[in-house]
Amino acid sequence: MNLKTIIALFLFIGLSLNSYSQLTNDESTLSEIRNEGFNNSEAMNMLSQLTDIYGQRLTGTREYYKAASWISDEMERVGLTNVHFENYCSDCRGWNIKTFNVEMVTPNYMKIAAYPLAMSKSTDGIVTGEIISIENIGDMTKIRNEFSGKLKGKIVLLGKEPKNKSLLDAIEFRYSDKQLKQMEQQVTSKVKTTPLPALFKKWEIEDEQEVPFLEFLEAEGALALLNTRPGYLGVLHPKEIYYYKDSDLKPLPYFTIVPEHFGRLYRMTKLNVTPTLRLNLDTEFYSEPENNVNIIGEISGNDAKLKSESILLGAHFDSWHSGTGATDNGASCIVLVEALRILKQIDYKPKRTIRIGLWGGEEQAFLGSAAFAKTHFGALNEKPNTESTKVSAYLNLDNGAGLIRGVYLQNNELARPIFQEIFEPISDLSSGTMTIENTLGTDHLTFDYYNIPSFQFIQDELAYKTSTHHTNLDLLEYVHEDDIRKNAVILAWIIYSLDNMKEKIPRKLN
């Protein structure tokens, strides 16, 4: 080998090494995040433990607290610090089902697929009664005039024959490119938000609308109440009732039954045949304020100037009671914990403090996140305090277990270029769609009210709205492992990217 060849070879090696050394910190970190998240994921194992072992996590219950204790231990195991509980409600009562059964016994036998609504009282053992149909409760004066003296010992069938979807209809949905493009091209938000105090008042009024009817049934001596929800055949969707405080109404035994069975009972009443049902319900009420906790943890910041700032992550930990809350919202809670596990495992030391809050009571009225915000950022009707200005961003995950496709900017146009830049390196994992639209119905609204840049992620619906949202099918079978792994990697990268910004995400311009 001559001298020129040797020199050329050394130059080539030197340039190659220099090129490798020029790999940016961001590129190197993203590679580590992907490797850990895809090859060593713990997400599905954690989610199976949460949902299969601990099950439903209804606000106020012992089951909720047991699950909260487990996940707090998991947060410590993966390396989070300052893991602790913060109470969010002193008078949210607990309620459990011990046993129940519903069946038709005349004119022939049929086992009825049913589930009690939360906060229903027990029957007086096994009871038997004839069905009586009440189609609408909009006019209580009319109901009193028509049914007074006729309900004693009866089981009320509330509503009309439901119009259901065919079993041939699609169950799972992902966003199409066309839909995402339309969301991206939207220039103004169409969905309006309601300030938190007004929203809470509106919900309180809505929750009380059924009370006069329920009180009338009980006063008249009705044994129980049955309803259903139109939707996909075979799905039990217990209607939510929100009597969650110690002083609230305890409704008479109240069941949701599958649409097919409701339809048969309803049609029989129209054919002048009166079905007789046999049923029982054994439930337990209790008041244990210690069950009502948010679960908080963090990875402390390491930069002398920035560690007082924070990036706040959140997902609601509570669920309804007929499933195990796998898609609503166990998967999201586990994704957040897994994202932080990834960052700890690659030994990332954040500049800002990364804080996670798993909220209780979201299904009732954002009870957990609102309590946290009041404690840390000030009263609802006051100007947010200085601590709120130190939160760079609040990221919320609560739209089922589908793949993250982008971000609802929540009418904060100033955040668009930031998220566009963040999503560009992970374009193979997510569409990175940015829509100016507001989205409603979950805890990001709490922090948005405090003028903290707050964002909910766009996620593929999968079977969330068709089959699992608040139903008996909210189980692990409806969670796609590939989506969960990707979501944890996406979240870890977003957290890292936000942490390495020189400035916080801009607040919305009022």
FIKEMAR-756238 format. One record per residue: x, y, z of N, C-alpha, C in turn. Coordinates in steps of 0.02 Angstrom, whole numbers, plus 32768, in hexadecimal, padded with zeros to 4 digits. Layout:
BEGIN
XYZXYZXYZ...
***
This chain:
BEGIN
802B7FC48000800080008000802D803E80008023806A7FCE804F80A47FCA803980DB7FFA8063810D7FFF80578143802F801681688021800881757FE07FCA819A7FCF7F8C81737FE47F8F81307FDA7F5681077FED7F4B810780387F848104805D7F7E810580A77F60814680BF7F78817E80A17F5F81C080B57F1581C580A57F0281AD806A7EBB81B080567E8F818780857EAA814C80987E84812180C67E79814281097EAE816081247EA8818381647E7881BE81607E7B81E281277E4C821A811E7E048202811D7DF881C880FB7DB581AC80F77D9C8197813C7DC8817681627DB5816081A67DA7819C81D27DD281CF81CB7DCA820B81F37D88822E81E47D79823381A27D3A825381907CFE822C81A87D0381E881A57CCC81BE81BB7CC081C682067CF881C6822C7CF281CE82747CD6821282857CEC824582607CD48289826C7C89828E825C7C76826C82257C2F826C82127C05824B82487C1E821382637BF981F182987BF4821C82D67C2C823F82E47C2C826983217BFE82A4831A7BEC82B582DA7BC082EE82CF7B7682DC82D97B68829C82E77B24828982F77B0C82B383327AD682D683297AC08305835D7AA882E1839B7AA7830683D17A8D82EA840F7A4582D484077A1E82FC83E179D882EA83D579D282A783B079F9829F837C79F6826183557A0B8225837F7A3F822F83A67A5781F983D17A2381E684067A048219842479D1820D8458799581EA843A7980820083FF794681E183DF7954819783D07990818983BB79A2814283AF799E811983EF79B68136842679B381138466796B8109847D7942813D847378FB8138848678D98101845E78E58100841D78C680CE83F378DD80878406791D808084127937803F842479188025846579168050849778FA803B84D878AF802F84D2788C805C84B07844805884AD782A801D8484784E800C844F78377FD6842378537F928437788F7F90845178AF7F4F845F78A87F3984A8789B7F6984D578977F57851C78577F70853D78237F78851677E57F95853077C87F6D856A77B07F91859C778E7F7285D577447F8585D7772E7FA985A376EB7FC885A576B37F9585AA76B27F63857F767A7F34857F76797F0985BE76B37EF985D876B57ED4861676997EFD865076AC7F3D865376907F68868776457F71867E762E7F79864075E77F84863475BF7F45864675DB7F0B863875B87ECD864B75B27EC8869775E77ED986BB75E37ED7870475AE7F07871E75AF7F458702757F7F77871975377F61870D75297F4A86D174E47F3D86BE74CC7EF786D174F77EC586C774E17E8186D574E17E71871F75107E8C874475147E7D878C74EA7EAE87B574F27EEF87A874D17F2187D1748D7F3687B674827F2D8775743F7F35875974267F7C875873E47F83876373C47FC4875E73DC7FF2879573D98033878773F4806587B673C1809E87BE7387808D87D6735280BF87DF736680F088157359812F8808736981648839734C8154887E7375815C88B1735F815388F67368810D8912737B80DD88E77379809788FD73BC807E891773B88047893B73F480258953741C800A891973F97FF488E4741D7FDB88A874488012888A742D804F888874558086886E7494808F8897748D808F88D974C7809C890474FB806488FE74E4802588FA75147FEE88F2753B7FF588B275188009887B753A8012883C756A804E883F755580838862758180BD886A75C080AB889075B9808288C375F4806D88EA7623804488BE76068019889476307FF188677656801D88367633804C88167655807387E3768780A38801767B80B9883E76AD80E4885F76ED80BC886C76E6807C887E772080518886774580488843771F8040880E773D803A87CB7762807A87B8774780B387C8776880F287B877AB80F787DD77AC80E1881B77EB80E18840781C80AE882378018074880F782C803F87F37850805687B3782D807D878A784D8093874B787980D08755787D80EA879278AD811E87A17891816387AE784F816B87B2783381AD87C2783D81BD880C784281FC881B784C8212885F7810823C8876780F824A88B677D9827288D47795825688C17790821488BF774F81F388B0772381F888EF76E8821488E676BD821D892076748224890A76478220893A7600822A892F75EC8270894475BC828C8920759C82CB8934755182C08932753082CB896B74E882BF896F74C282F38946748D82DC89247467830A88FA741E8310890E740782E8893E73C082EC895073B782CF8996739782F589C1738D82DD8A06734982BC8A10731C82C289DD72D982A589E672C3827E89A872F28262898372E08235894B72D981EE8967729E81D3896272908194898272A68159895772B08120897872BF80E38955728080BA89497283808F8916724A806589057264802688E2724D7FED88F772627FAE88DA72267F8188CC722D7F57889A71FC7F23888C72137EE288AD71E77EC188D271F67E7F88ED71DB7E4888BF719D7E5088A871817E20887971427E3E8859712F7E24881F70F17E39880070DA7E0587CD709A7E0787BB707F7DDA8789703E7DF8876F70327DF1872D6FF47E08870F6FDC7DD286DE6F9D7DBD86E36F837D8A86B56F387D9386AC6F207D8186716ED97D8086636EBF7D3A86746E877D3786986E6C7CF686AC6E287CE7868C6E037D1986756DC67D0E864D6DC37D4286166DA67D3285DC6D817CF585CC6DAD7CB885BF6DEE7CC185BB6E1E7C8A85B86E607CA485D46E917C7985D76ECF7C8C85F96F027CAC85C96F237CE185E06F5B7CFE85BC6F8C7D1C85EE6FCA7D0885E96FFF7D288612700F7D6B85F270087DA0861870117DE485FD70587DFC860C707B7E1185D770BE7E2D85DE70B77E7485F970CF7E7F863570C47EBF865871027ED2867F71047F12869371377F2A86C2711A7F6486E971247F65872C71097F9C8754712D7FDE874671088014874A71278056874771488066878A717E808B878771A2809D87C5717480C287F5717D80B48834715A80D5886B711380BD887571008085885470BE8068885F70BA804588A37080804A88C270748027890170667FDD88F570697FB6892A70587F6E8926700D7F6589226FFA7F2C89056FB47F16890B6FAB7EF689506F6D7EEA89626F5E7EC789A06F5F7E7C89926F9C7E6389886FA57E1D89756F907E12892D6F787DD5891E6F607DC588DA6F187DDF88D56F0B7E0888A26EC87E2488996EAD7E1188556E6C7E0F884F6E4B7DFE88116E157E3288036E127E4987C56DE07E7C87B46DD27E7F876A6D997E9A87596D867EA387136DA67EE186F66DB27EDE86B46DCE7F1886906D977F4C86846DA87F8B868B6D7D7FC286766DA97FF2864E6D90800786156DB8803085E76DAA807A85F26DE180A185FA6DDD80EA85FA6E0F810285C56DF6812285916E20813185576E4A817085606E3281A085876E5581E185896E49820185CD6E7C822285E86E74824386296E78828F86246E6F82A985E76E7682F185DE6E41831A86026E0582FE860B6DCE8323862A6DB982FE866A6DD4831486A26DC782F286E16D7E82FA86F76D5F833186E56D18833A86F66CED830586D46CFC82FA86956CD882C7866F6CE58281868B6D228274869E6D33823286BA6D0F822786FB6D0D825987266CEA825287666CA08245875B6C83826A872C6C3C8261871E6C2C821C87036C58820186DA6C4C81C186B86C5D818586E36C91818B870D6CAB814F872E6CA3814F877A6C8B818387976C82818287E06C53814987F36C68812288266C4080EA883D6C4580AB88136C6F80AC87DF6C74807287B16CB8805087B26CE6806887DA6D2B805087D66D408022880E6D17801988406D2B7FF088796D387FA888636D737F8F88736D857F4B88616D977F4188186D9C7F7887F26DAB7F7387AA6DF57F7F879D6E0A7F6787636E4E7F74874A6E477F9F870C6E637FDB870E6E58800D86D96E89800386A06E6F800186646E977FFE86276E978045860A6ECF8067860E6ED380AE85FC6EEF80B785B56EC680D385886EDD80E285456EB680BC85106EC980C884D16EAA80A784996ED98073847C6EBE804B844E6EE78019842D6F23803A840C6F608025841C6F9B804784016FA7803583B86FC3806583936FD98059834F7024804A83517036800D8340707A7FF7834A70A07FF1830870E27FEE830D710C7FE482D371137F9A82C4711E7F8C828571257F47826F71677F29828571677EE8828E71A57EC5829E71D57EC6826371BD7EDA822871E87EDE81ED720B7F2281E971F67F52821172167F948210725D7F8F822B72877FBD821572CC7FBE822D72CE7FCE827772FB7FAC829B73037FB782E3733F7FE382F273767FD782D073B47FFD82DD73C1802F82A573D9806A82B973E6809F8289742B80BE8296744D80CD8260748A80F78263747E81338236749F816A8247749881A6821E74B5819A81D9749281B181A674AC81AE816274D881EC8155750181E88122752B8221810F74FF825E80FF74C6825180E07499828780CE747E82AA810C746A8283813D745082A0817B748582C9819F74C182AE81A374F782D281C57508831381A075078311815D7516834D813774E18382814374A2836E8146746C839D8154747483BD81997489839581CA749483AF820D74CD83E2820C750183D281E7753C83FE81E3752B844081C17500843E818F74F18479816774BF84A8818A74A1849181BE747184BC81E2749584F981FF747A853481F3749D857182077483859082477445857E825A742A8596829A7408855C82BD7406856082FF73E5852B8325739A85348322737784FD8317732E84FE8314730E84EC8357733184C4837E731884AE83BF732884E383F472F784F984177300852D844A7309850D848F7336852984B57340851184FA7317853C852A7304851D856272DF85408596730D854985D27311858685EE733C858F8629732A855D865F735D854686837355850F86B2731D851986E473178553870672E1855A8737729C855187177292856E86DB7251856786B97246851F86A2727B84FE868D727684B886787261848B86B27280849686EB726F846D872672268479873A720F84B7873671C984C68748719A84A5871771AB84A786D77181848886A3717B843D86AF71B3841C86BE71B183D486CC718883C4870A718D83EE873D716783E3877A711D83E4876C71078413874270C08418873070AB83DB870870D683C586D870C6838B86AF70C0834C86DA70ED8345870B70ED830A873570AD8304875E708E833D876D7053833D879870128335877270158333872F6FD7833387086FAD82F487126FCD82BD87216FA8827E87296F90827287706FA7829C879F6F97829187E66F4C829087F36F2482C087DA6EDC82BE87E96EBB827D87D26ED0826387996EB4822487806EC781EA87AD6F0681E687C16F1C81AF87EB6EFA81B2882F6EF281ED884A6ED081F4888B6E8681E188866E6881F2884D6E2181E088426E198194883F6E458172881B6E41812988166E458109885B6E75812088826E7F810288C46E43811088F26E2A814D88EF6DF0815F89196DB2813689066DAD812388C66D7480FD88AE6D7D80B288BA6DB9809D88D06DC3805788E06DDC802C88A76DF8804B88726E158023883C6E507FFB88566E597FBF88396E8F7F9388516ED27FA488316ED27FB687F26F117FC187CD6F037FE6878D6F387FFA876C6F348021872E6F66800386FC6F4F7FF986BD6F7A7FDF86886F7C8011864F6FB8801A86326FBE804285F66FEF802085C76FFC803E858E703080278561704B8062853B707D805685117098808984E4709C806D849E70848091846C708D8079842870D68077841570E9804883ED712E804183D871397FFE83B971737FE283C371827FA183A671617F6A83CF71437F3B83AD711F7F0583CF714E7EDE83FD71357ECD8437715B7EA4846671867ECA8495718A7F0C848E71B57F3584B9718D7F5384F271A57F49852F71857F66856A71A67FA98579717F7FDD85797199802085857174803E85C07189802D85FE7166804A8638716780968636712D80B38634712880FC86337149811886717171814D86677194816A86A07163819186CC71658184870C714381B0873B717781C8876D71718206878271A8822887A2719A823987EB71728211880C7163821E8852719B8203887D71D28227887E7210820C889A7221822788DF71FB825688F9720A8273893A71E18251897171FB825589AE71DA823489E77191824A89EE7183828989DF714082A489EA7112829B89AE712A827F897771038279893A70CF8241893E70A18244890F706E82118908708C81CB8900706D819A8920707D815489137042813788EB704A813088A97011811C887F6FFA80D5888D6FBA80C8887E6FA1808488826FC7805888516FC4801588586FEA7FE9882B6FDE7FFC87E27015800987BE70138028877C70448002874F702A7FE4871A70537FBA86EF70517FD386A770897FC98684708A7FCC863B70887F84862170607F7885ED705E7F3685CE70707F3D858470847F06856570997F0A851F705F7F1E84F3706C7F4084BB70357F59849170057F238479701F7EE7846A6FF47EB284516FC07E9D84856FD67E9784C46FA87E8284F96F777EBA850A6F8F7EF785086F617F3085136F2C7F3184DC6F437F29849E6F147F2B84666EDE7EF6846C6EF07EBA84816EBF7E8584886E8C7E9584BE6EA47EAD84F76E767EBF852D6E477EF785186E627F2884F66E397F6184E06E047F4A84AE6E177F20847E6DE77F0A844C6DAF7EDF846C6DC17EB9849E6D8E7E9184C06D5A7EBD84E16D6F7EF584FF6D3E7F22851E6D107F3F84E96D297F4B84AD6D007F6584766CD07F30845A6CE07EF184666CB67EB984516C867EA384886C817ECE84BB6C547EC184F46C667E82851A6CA67E72851C6CC07E3C85456CEC7E5C857B6CE07E4A85B96D057E6985F06D3A7E38860A6D7A7E4485FB6DAF7E1886156DB77E2186606DCA7DEB86816DDC7DED86C76E267DDF86CE6E487E0986F56E907E0187006E9E7DEE87486ED47DCA87506EEE7DBA87926F357DD687956F437DFB87CA6F867E1987CD6F9C7E2388156FDD7E2C881C6FF87E40885D70377E69885270457E94888170817EBE887F70987EC988C770D87EBA88D370F57EC4891671317EF1890E712B7F2F892771617F60892271737F7A896771AC7F9C896971C57FB789A871DA7FFF899E71C5802A89CC71DB807089CE720A80788A0A723C80A38A03726880B38A3B728A80F68A2E72A481148A6272C681538A5C730D814C8A76733E814C8A49738481468A5B73AC817B8A3473AF81B88A4D73CF81EE8A28741881DF8A15743881B28A39747D81A28A297484817F89E6744C816789CA744F8147898874568179894F744781B8895D744081EA892874818210891E74AE81F288F774F1820F88F17507821688A87529824D889975518252885D75958233886B75B48217883775F681F8883F76288225881B76588240884076888270882676CF8255882A76F7826287F8773E824F87F87765827C87CA77A7827587CA77CF82A287A0781482868792783382A48760787B829F8756789582E6875F78BE82F1879178D3833687A279008354876D78F883958764792283B98735796983C0874F799883C8872079DF83CC87337A00840D871F79DD843886FB79FA847786E779EE84AB871D7A2284CF872F7A1C84FF876779E68533875B79DE8548871C79AE857D870C7968856186FB7966852586DE7927850C86C3790484D986EF792584BF872279068489874978C8849F876F78BF84E08778788284F78799784684F68769785484F18728781F84EA86F7780C84A086F277D2849386D577BC844D86D077988440868F77998402867A776E83E88646773F83B8866976FF83C4866476CD839D868A76A9836D865B76A7832E866D768582FA8647764982E2866F761382D1864D75D882BB867275AD828A864C758B82608673755882328659752B8220869374EC8213868674C1820286BF74C781B786CE74CA81A9870E74D78165872774968140873774608165874374218145875673FF8129871873CF80FC872473AA80DF86EC736280D28703733880BD86D472F680A486E772FD805B86FB72C6803B870B72C87FFE873372B77FBE870E729E7FC286D072897F8486AF72C17F62868872F77F86867A73337F69865B736E7F73868A73AA7F6E866E73E67F788698740A7FBA868773E97FE5865F74088025864F744980208629744E7FEF85FC748C7FE685D67497801D85A47462802F857E746A8065854C745780A88569743280A885A0741C80E785BF742480E2860B746080EE86267496810E860274D880EF861874D580AC86267510808A863E754A808C860E753D808285CD75728082859C759880C4859B757580FC85A17595813D85A175C2814685DE75A98131861975D1813686567612810F864E760D80D28634764880A8862C767780C585F7765D80E285C276888100858F76B2813885AD7693816185D876B9819885F776F0817C862576DF814A864D7712812C86797749810B8650773680E9861A776780C985EF779580FC85CD7779813485B877A28169859977D7818285CA77C3818B860977F481A2863B7825816A864C780E812C864C783C80F38657787280F38621785E80FE85E3788E810085AB78C3813685B878AD817185CA78DC81A885D5790C8199860F78F1817A8643791D8166867B794D8130866679368100863E795F80C8862B799980DC85FE798F811085D679C7812885AB79F1815C85D079E1816586107A078191863C7A0381DA862579C881ED860D79BE823385FA79B3825D863979D78293863D79D182C1867779B38302865E7973830C866C79508346865079678387866F796083BC8648796E83FF866179368417868E78F98410867578BD8422869B78A583E586C2787B83F186F3785C83BA87187823839D86EE7824835C86E577EF833986C277C0831C86F67782833386F67753831E872B771782FB870B770082C6872B76C782A08713769082A18748765282A98731761882A5875C75E58275873F75D58241876475A08213875175638225877B7530823F875974F98261877C74C08231878C74A2823C87C67465821987D87428824487C773EE822687C673AF824B87C073A4826F877F73C9825F874A73BE8281870A7379827286EF7362823486F97322822086DD72E88244870072F3825F873A72BE8283875D72BD82CD874A72F582F0875072F68337873D733D83528743736E832E872673B48344872B73C9834F877373AE832687A173B9833487E97403833587FA7429830587E17470830087F4749A833887D874948344879774BE8378877974AB83BD8792746A83C8879E7454840987B8746E841587FE746E83E08828748883E7886C74D383F6886A74F783D4883E753F83E08837754B842888217526843F87F07530848387D6752084B8880C74EA84AD883174D984DC8866751084E0889B752B84A588AD755F84A388E0759F84C588C975B284B9888A75F384D0887375F28511884C75B88521882C75B7855B8800758585908814755E85848849753085B7886274E785A5885874BC85CA8879747485BD8876745985C9882F742085AA8820740485AD87DD73F585F487C673DC861D87F373C6866087E073FA869687ED7438868187F6746E86B0880074A186AB87C874CA86DE87C074FF86DD878E753186A687A07546867C876F75768647877E75B58663879F75D1863D87CE760B865587F3764C864D87CC7683866087EC76C4865D87CB76D9861687BA76C685E687E576D985A187D876BF85898795768485A087827666858A8742769085A1870776B185DA870E76D985F586D6771985CE86CB772B85A386FC7768857C86F6775D853986D2771D852B86C2770E84ED869C771684FC8652774684DB8632775284E785EB771984CE85C176FE849385D276C7847685AD76A6843F85D67666843585C9764283FC85E4762E83CF85AB7641838F85AD7631835E857A7602832B859775C783228578759482F48591758882BC8560757F8280857A75718246855075318225856974FC8229853F74BC820C8554748C82088518749F81E484E5747181D984AC7474819084987474816384C87479811C84B874C1810684B574CB80CB8494750E80AE8491752C80B0844C750E80D8841F752680DB83DA7566810383D2758580FA839875C4811C838875BC8168838975EE818A83A575F081D383A475FD81EA835C75D08214834275D8822D82FD75EA827682FA75E98299833375FA82DF833375DF8300837275D28342836D75C1836983A87587839883997557839A83C7752683D083C87548840D83E77550844283C07574847C83D8754B84A5840A750D8495841174E284B6844274E28502843774DD851383F774D9855A83E27518858283F37550855F83F975908580840775BC857B83C875B385A9839A75D785A8835B762285AF8365763685CF839B767D85DA83A876A3859983B6767E856583C7769F852583D676A984FB83977689850D8360768C84E3832476D484D6830C76FC850B8300773F84FD82E6776B84D48315775E84DA8356778584B3838777768469837F77368458837C772584118376773583F683307730842082FE7743840982BB778D83F582B977B6841C82D977FE840C82DB780B83CD830577E583C4833B77EE838A836677DA834A834277A3834C831C778A831082FC77B182FD82BD77D6832B82A077F8831D8261782782E18264785182DA8299787F82A0829C785C825D82A8781C825F82BB77F8822082C977BE8218829777C88231825C7793822F8229778281E8821577AF81B9822177A081738212777381538246776B817482807742815A82B676FD817B82B976FB81BB82A876BE81E282B076B6821382767678821F826476698250822F767E82968243767F82A38284769382E6829B7661831C82877621830B828775EE833A827275E3836E82A975E283AD829475D383E382C37590840282AF7560840182DC7521842382CF75158459830374FE849182EC74F184CA831974B584BC834674908487833874518479835A7459846E83A57426848383CA741E8470841073FF842A841374158402844273F183C5845073DC83C7849973A683A684AA738783AE84EB7386836C8511736D836F854F735B8333857373918312859C73CA833385A673FC831385D07429834785F1745A83308617747C835A864974A68393862D74B7839385ED74DE83CB85D474B8840D85DA7475840985DD744D844685E4745A84688627746A8441865A747A845F869B74B6848D869574EB847686767529849C8673752684D3863E74FF84C7860A74F384FB85D874D1853785F874A3852A862774808560864A74B2858B867174E8856E8689751B859386AE754F85B2867F754085B3863E756B85D0860B75AF85AE860875B1856F861875EC8546860D75E5852885C77618852A859D7612850A855B760184C0856375C484AD855175AA846B856175928448852275A58409851B759983E784DC7582839F84E87551838C84C1753A834784BD7550832B8479756382EC8477757C82CF843A754382B3840E754C82BB83CD7520829A839C75348250839B7504822483A3751281DC83A374E181B7837674F98182835774CC815783327496813D83617458813C834A742181288376742080DE8385743680B683557430806D835B73E7805C836E73DD803583A37399802383B6737F804D83F173A1808583FE739380AD843A734A80C4843D733380E6840972F08102840A72BB80CE83F972CE809A83D5729D806983C07291803383F572C48021841A72BE7FE5844472D77FEA848B7309801584997329801084DB731C804B8509730A808584EF730480C0851972CB80B8854B72DC80AF858A72AC80A885C17282806985BB729B8034859C72747FF8859372947FBC85B672717F8485B4728B7F4685D172C37F2885A772D17F44856C73067F2A854173477F528548734B7F7E857973887FA5858273BD7F7985A473DA7F4D857C74087F1A859474487F1A856A74797EF6858274BC7EF6856274BA7EDF851A74897EB5850874857E9B84C474807ED2849074697F0D84A3745F7F448473749B7F74847174D17F618491750E7F8A848F75407F6A845F75587F91842F75897F7883FF75D07F85841A75F57F50842476387F57844276657F84841876627F7F83D6768D7FA883AB767F7FF283B6763F800483BD762E804A83C976488062840C76448038843F765A804B848176A68057848276CB802B846277148033845E77258074843A770580808402771380BD83DB770180FB840376C880F9842576B38134844C76E5814584837700811384A37732812084D87771813F84BB77868127848177C28143846077B3818B844A77798196842D776681DA8417776582098452774681F3848A7743821E84C57788822C84E277B281F984E677F582048501781B823784D6781482328494783682628468781982A9846F77D882AF847677B982F1847F77D1831184C077D282E984F577E9830285367831831B8530785B82F1851378A28304850A78A7834584E17881834A84AB788683848480786F83C484A3783783C084C6781F83FA84EB7850840F8521786F83DE8541789F83EC857678DC8411855B78EE8405851D792A84238501791D846484DC78DF847D84DF78D184BF84C478EF84F584F27906852A84D47922856084FD78EB8584852478B085898506787985AC8526783E857C8530780F8591855A77D1856B856377A58574852577758547851C7744855184E5771D859184F3771385BB84C076EF85F984CB76A785EE84E37690861A850F764A86198524761F863384EB75DF862184EE75B0863C84BC75A8868784C6759E86AA848E759286F18491754986FD849F7539872084D474F2872D84E574D8876984C0
***
